[in-house]
Amino acid sequence: MVGKYFLPILLLLVFILRGPTGSQAQESPNFHVVVNMVQLNVAVTDKKGNYITGLRPEDFTILEDGIVERTATFAEGDGPARSLTESTGSSASSSNGAGRSTDGASNQTLASLVNGANVFVLFDTSDYMYRGFVFAQDAITEFIRSLTTADKIAFYSYSRDLSRVAALTADRSQVLRAVRSTVAGDQAALYNALLLTLKDAAQNTGRKVVVVFSNGPDNSSVVPPEDVAEFAQSAGVSIYMISTQEARLEPVSTAVFDRMTAATGGKAYFAKNWKDENRAFASIRDDLAHLYSLSYYPKPNPNTGWRAITVKLVGDGLKKYKIRTRNGYRPQPSRFSNGDSSAVSKLAPE
């Protein structure tokens, strides 16, 4: 009787000890969310649009999904960032509600946070640009010359495809030569090119800005503008858009430009002539010079989806002023298998 059941029992024990085989042996993946330092470009203006300067870190309150965050660094304009924490490492470490701690200090140094901006200029060289092409080049050239020496600049152009004409550099002459080398032609794939530009900008630390000069609507992209705007918000890149009256011919484009720039903390301008183009670029230059830069390491937050950011001014005397900054971000998921200690998770953009 014992011999009758001995072999089946033995096989069962072997199966339990060795575990399942084949497809059952594959470990199911885990999804984790890792959030690095979140950096904000904040403009503070009065009801007439004049910039409010001289504010202190304690004048600001940052909330993420209603959770009050502790400001880690602070700077005004092109000034250096100040650390507001005694121990950056201790404040940086948090679980973020995903069972995995983060340390933003390992990815960013204080010196790189604020010392000018990384400005990516994206120029429309599609067939919309046959009229006024030289005037647009002149406006962009003057804008590049007017930026502070602390700023680094990249110059890209687009029609159907993106052309990285000049990589991010502090060498103004290199960028200016790139501007003059562009020629007009082909259809416009604005949102495709903008998404690629944003991905390049997101690889850099510190303030990140994309300035788009567009002479008309998009007629060739496969990427929806909503996806582009969400990526910009999550990457912490402010978008400024200067468009001519050609974009006004398509009201949908006008609305998209307004929504996209507002969501990222930037601005949209619609120029009637080359003088308006110069004024728009001058306004962007002034905006960059007056932005406050605040950063924080998110406290534990179980929300792995869209996280809303709200910045407020503290004190009755300051509540009358208007704040412009990005309104949220989405932490980027990272996938790796159980027990794989060598897996390096993908950090969400700052």
C-alpha positions, 0 to 999 in steps of 0.5 A: 500500500505504501509502495503504491503511493510512494512514487506520486508523493515523491514526485509532488515533493520534488515539484514543491522543492524545485518550484514551477517550471516553464512559463510558470517559472518566470517572475512577474515584473514589479512596477515602481515609481521613483521621483527625483527632485522637483524643480519649479520656475515661478514668475510672480507679477502684479495685476499690471504684469510687473515682476515682483522681486526680492521675495524670500523662501519663506514667502512661498508655500508648495503643495503637491496633491495638497501635501505641504512640501519643504523647499530644498533650494531657492534662487531668484533670477540668474543668481546662485541657488541656496540650499535650505536644508541642513542635510540634503541627503536626509531630506531627499530620501523618501518612499514616494508610496512605491516601496522604493527610496530615492536620493535626488542629491545623487543626480543633481548638484546644487551648483547646477540648479540655477546659474542661468538657464538651458534655452532651446530655441526651436525655429519653424523652417517649414513652407509657412516661413517663406514670408518674413523668414529673414525678419524671423532670423533677425529676431532670433539672433537678437534674442540670443545675443541678449541672453545672459552669459550664464545661459546655455543655448541650443538652436534647432529647426523643424519642418517635417523633421527636426534638425539639431543645428547647434547643440547646447553651448555657451558659445554664442557665435556657434549658435548665431552661425546656426541661425543664419544657416537655416532655409525654409521648405517642406511641411510643418510637424511642430509637435513631433519636433517639439517632443524631441526637443523637450526630451533633449532638454529634459536630460539637463539639470537646472532651469530648462526652457524651450522657445518656439518660433512658429509661423503657422499650424501643424499639418504633419505631426503624428504626436498629439499636442496633449502628450507633448504638454504632459511630457513638458510638465513632467520634465519641468520644461517651460514652453514659450511660443511665438507665432505669427498671424498665420496661426490665427487662421486656425483657431484650434492651434491658437487654443493649443498654444495658449493651453500648452504654454500656460500648463508649463509655466510659459507664455504664448505670443502672437506677433502681427509683424517683425516688431511684435516678434522682437517685443515677444523675444524681449518679453521672454528674456525679461521673464527668464531674468525674473523667475524664482527657482524653487525645488523640493523632494516629494514627501511620501505620496501613494499617488503614482498618477498625475500629481497636482502642484500648487504654489502660494504666497504666504502673508496678506500683503502678498496674496494679491500677486499672481503666480505662474508655474507648471501645474503638475507632473506624472512620475515615470514608472520603472519596470524591473524583475523581482530580485534583480538588484542590478536593475537601475530604475528610470528617474522621473524628470526633474 
